[in-house]
Amino acid sequence: MDKKQLKYDKAYMRMATEWSKLSHCKRKQVGALIVKDRMIISDGFNGTPTGFDNTCEDENNQTKWHVLHAEANAILKVAGSTQSCKNATLYLTMSPCKECSKLVHQSGIKRVVYKNAYSDTTGIDFLKKAGVIITHLTDE
């Protein structure tokens, strides 16, 4: 990877990290940015759907089933706009789960840059098999 791209990747990851702090979830706060042609076209963080209570965990500290992941929120924002994810890069503070990896691939995103690895690597394995470029950006 060239130095210029790495510089941009680190900057966008810092922004995704800031975005993750907007999440009301206590167990994990995840942020996402979708960038196309060096322009941020969407952002997202994990949380409950619009109109629901912002509490993400139940009384047993388990994540409620209806909580949306950061990348799903970012992709859904694009779906409601005039933009397209085709050939975009997704910046995530945590690698995608297997369910979100299907959304990432189907949306046309061609590159995923992530900071922290999710315990289940099925999502990353699927994206690699689908031809999506994966970059694990370790701490600066």
N, C-alpha and C positions, 0 to 999 in steps of 0.2 A: 504494500500500500504506500502511496506517495505521501510525503510530509504534509502537503497542503490538504489532502483529504482527511488525514488523521487530525489535523488542526480543527477542521470543520466538525468531524465526528465528535471530538472531545467537547467542543462548544455546544453542539446540539444535545449531547448527553447531559451536560450541566443544566441545560434548560429543561430537559425531561425530568431530571432530578428535582429541580425546583417545582415543577408541575406536580410531581408525586406528593409533595407536601400539602397539596390542596385536598387530598383524599381524607375522608373521615374514618377510614378503616384503621383499626388498631393493630391487627396482626401483620398486615403487609400494606405498605403504601407504594403504589406503582404508578409511574408516569410514562406517557407516550407522546411522541411527536411524529408526524408524517411530513417528510420533506421531499419536494419535487423541484428540480431545477434550481436548487439552493433557495427555495421559498417554502416556508412553513405553510402547509395547506390545512393541517388539522392538529389537534392536540387532544389529550384525554388523560384521565386518571381513573383508578378503580373506585367504584361506589355504587350506590343504589340508583335505580331508575328515577327519572324526573317525577316529582310528586310523592315519592316515598320518604319515610323517615330515614335520616342519614346514618342510622346505626347499621353497621355492616356485619356484626357478629351477634350470634344468639346468646342465650344465657349460659351455654357450655363453651363459649369462646370459639365456636365454629362459624365459619363464614356462611352467611345466609345464601341459599341457592340462587336468589335473584340478583345478587351483586354482579354488576358488569365489570369485566376486566378493562384495563386501561386501553389496550389496543382495540378492543371491540368498540369502546366509546369513541375513539378517534376515527375508526373506519366508518362507524355509523354517522358521525358528523359529516364526513365527506359524502356519504350516500345522500344526505339531505341538502347538498350544495351543488354547484355547477362544476365542481372539481372532479378529478378522477385520480385514483391511486395508481393507475397504470405506470409501471417503471419507477415508482417512488421508493424512498428509503424510509423504513420505520425504525425509530429510536425508542428503545424500551429500557427501563431500569431493571426489569426482570424478564428473562427469556419466556416466550409464549408457551402456554399449556397446549395440549393436543387439540382442544376444541377451538381455541383462538388461532392456532396455526392454520386451520382450514380456512378461516375467514381471511387471514393474511394472504395466503396463496390465491384464493378465489378473487380477492380484490385487485390483484395485479401487482402487488408490491413485489419488487425484484430484489430488495436487499433489506436485511434486518441487522441492526447493530444493537447489542444488548450489553448490560453492565453486570448484573448478577444472574447466576444460573438457577433456574427453577429446579426443584428436586427431581421432577420427572422430565427426562430429556426427549420424550416421544415427540413433542411439538417441534423441536429443533431438528430431530432426525427426519421427520416428515418434510419439513421445509427444504432441507438439503436434498432429499430425494426428488423434490419438485423443482429443483434447479434454482432455488432462492439463495442468493449469496449471504452467508452468515458471518458476522464479525463479532467476536467476543472482545469487548473493549474493557480491559482491566483497569483498575484504579490508576489515576494519573500520577 
